[in-house]
Amino acid sequence: MKKNQLRKINCEKGFTLIELTIVIIILGLMAALVAPRMFGKVDKAQQNTTQTQISLLSTACDTFRLDMGRFPESLDELTNRVDSNKWEGPYLPKAVPKDPWNNPYVYTSPGENGRDYDIISYGADGTEGGEGINADICNWKSIGDENEE
C-alpha cells in the first residue's frame, strides 16, 4: 500500500476528542432540561396510583362488610379466608399491595371522626403529615384536598 492510502485509512478510523466532547455536552444539556419535567410526572403518577389503590381497597372493604356484616380487622382479611361461611372472598385478586414507595398501607377500623375505616399512605417519606410528594393520601379525601378531615 502507498503512504497516502495508509494516512487516509488512519484518518477515517473514528471521532476526534473534540467531536465526542461536543456530543457529550449536548446530551448533558438535553438531560438537564428534560429530566426535571419527567421526574415531576413520576411523582404525580405515584400519587395517582396510590389514590387508585386506596379506592380499590375501600371497595373491597365495603364488599367484605356486605358479606360478613362487619369491616375487616386488617387488610389481609380481604385475601385470606376468614373462619365463616359468609366469607365470599377473596375480595382482591392478589395480595394487598404496598404503596408506590414500598410502604404498607395503614388500615384502622373503626376510623377517626366517625368513619367506618381509614386507609392511609404516608407518602414518599413514610411519616405522617407532609406536603407535595410527602403528603398523606387517604380514603376520605382526594389528592390536593388539604382542608377536608
C-alpha positions as CSV (number, residue, x, y, z in Angstrom):
1,M,0.0,0.0,0.0
2,K,1.0,3.5,-0.6
3,K,1.7,6.0,2.2
4,N,-1.3,8.2,1.1
5,Q,-3.7,5.3,1.4
6,L,-2.4,4.4,4.9
7,R,-2.9,8.0,6.1
8,K,-6.4,8.1,4.6
9,I,-7.3,4.9,6.4
10,N,-5.9,6.2,9.7
11,C,-7.8,9.5,9.4
12,E,-11.2,7.8,8.8
13,K,-11.0,5.4,11.9
14,G,-13.2,7.4,14.3
15,F,-14.2,10.5,16.0
16,T,-11.9,13.1,17.4
17,L,-11.9,14.0,21.1
18,I,-13.5,17.4,20.4
19,E,-16.4,15.8,18.5
20,L,-17.1,13.4,21.3
21,T,-16.8,16.2,23.9
22,I,-19.4,18.3,22.0
23,V,-21.8,15.4,21.7
24,I,-21.5,14.7,25.5
25,I,-22.1,18.4,26.3
26,I,-25.2,18.5,24.1
27,L,-26.6,15.3,25.7
28,G,-25.9,16.7,29.1
29,L,-27.8,19.9,28.3
30,M,-30.7,18.0,26.9
31,A,-30.9,15.8,30.0
32,A,-30.7,18.8,32.3
33,L,-33.7,20.4,30.5
34,V,-35.9,17.2,30.2
35,A,-35.2,15.3,33.4
36,P,-36.9,17.7,35.9
37,R,-40.1,17.6,33.9
38,M,-40.1,13.8,33.7
39,F,-39.4,13.4,37.5
40,G,-42.3,15.7,38.2
41,K,-44.6,13.4,36.2
42,V,-43.3,10.4,38.0
43,D,-44.2,11.9,41.4
44,K,-47.7,12.8,40.3
45,A,-48.2,9.3,38.8
46,Q,-47.2,7.7,42.1
47,Q,-49.7,9.8,43.9
48,N,-52.5,8.9,41.4
49,T,-51.6,5.2,41.7
50,T,-51.8,5.4,45.4
51,Q,-55.2,7.1,45.3
52,T,-56.5,4.4,42.9
53,Q,-55.2,1.6,45.1
54,I,-56.8,3.1,48.1
55,S,-60.1,3.4,46.2
56,L,-59.8,-0.3,45.2
57,L,-59.0,-1.3,48.8
58,S,-62.1,0.7,50.0
59,T,-64.3,-1.0,47.6
60,A,-63.0,-4.4,48.8
61,C,-63.6,-3.4,52.4
62,D,-67.2,-2.4,51.6
63,T,-67.8,-5.6,49.8
64,F,-66.4,-7.6,52.7
65,R,-68.8,-5.7,55.0
66,L,-71.8,-6.6,52.8
67,D,-70.9,-10.3,53.1
68,M,-69.6,-10.5,56.6
69,G,-71.7,-7.8,58.4
70,R,-68.6,-6.1,59.6
71,F,-65.5,-4.4,58.3
72,P,-62.2,-6.4,58.1
73,E,-59.9,-6.2,61.1
74,S,-56.9,-6.0,58.8
75,L,-56.5,-5.7,55.1
76,D,-55.1,-9.2,55.0
77,E,-58.7,-10.5,55.6
78,L,-59.5,-9.3,52.1
79,T,-57.4,-12.1,50.6
80,N,-57.1,-14.7,53.4
81,R,-60.1,-16.8,54.2
82,V,-61.9,-15.9,57.4
83,D,-63.5,-18.7,59.5
84,S,-67.0,-18.0,58.5
85,N,-69.5,-19.5,56.0
86,K,-70.4,-15.9,55.0
87,W,-67.0,-15.2,53.5
88,E,-67.3,-14.9,49.7
89,G,-63.7,-13.7,49.0
90,P,-61.0,-13.2,48.1
91,Y,-62.0,-9.6,47.7
92,L,-58.8,-8.7,45.9
93,P,-57.3,-10.7,43.0
94,K,-53.8,-10.6,44.6
95,A,-52.2,-9.9,48.0
96,V,-52.7,-6.4,49.4
97,P,-50.2,-4.2,47.6
98,K,-47.7,-1.8,49.1
99,D,-47.9,1.8,48.1
100,P,-45.6,3.0,45.3
101,W,-42.9,4.0,47.8
102,N,-42.9,0.4,49.1
103,N,-44.6,1.1,52.4
104,P,-47.6,-0.8,53.7
105,Y,-51.0,0.9,53.8
106,V,-52.1,1.9,57.3
107,Y,-55.6,0.5,58.0
108,T,-57.7,1.2,61.1
109,S,-61.3,0.2,61.8
110,P,-63.1,2.0,63.1
111,G,-61.6,5.1,61.7
112,E,-61.3,8.5,63.2
113,N,-64.0,11.2,63.3
114,G,-66.8,8.6,63.0
115,R,-65.5,7.0,59.7
116,D,-66.0,3.2,59.4
117,Y,-62.4,2.7,58.5
118,D,-59.3,4.7,57.4
119,I,-56.8,3.6,54.7
120,I,-53.7,5.8,54.6
121,S,-50.4,6.1,52.7
122,Y,-48.0,8.4,54.4
123,G,-46.4,9.4,51.0
124,A,-42.8,9.2,49.9
125,D,-41.3,10.0,53.4
126,G,-43.4,7.2,55.1
127,T,-44.3,9.5,58.0
128,E,-47.5,11.2,59.0
129,G,-48.0,14.7,57.5
130,G,-46.0,16.4,54.8
131,E,-46.6,18.3,51.7
132,G,-46.2,17.6,48.0
133,I,-44.9,14.1,47.4
134,N,-44.6,13.5,51.2
135,A,-48.3,14.4,51.7
136,D,-50.6,11.7,53.2
137,I,-53.1,10.1,50.9
138,C,-56.2,8.6,52.4
139,N,-59.6,7.2,51.6
140,W,-61.6,10.2,52.9
141,K,-60.1,12.9,50.7
142,S,-58.7,13.3,47.3
143,I,-55.2,14.5,46.4
144,G,-55.0,18.2,46.9
145,D,-57.9,18.5,49.3
146,E,-56.0,19.8,52.3
147,N,-59.0,21.3,54.1
148,E,-61.1,18.1,54.5
149,E,-60.9,15.9,57.5
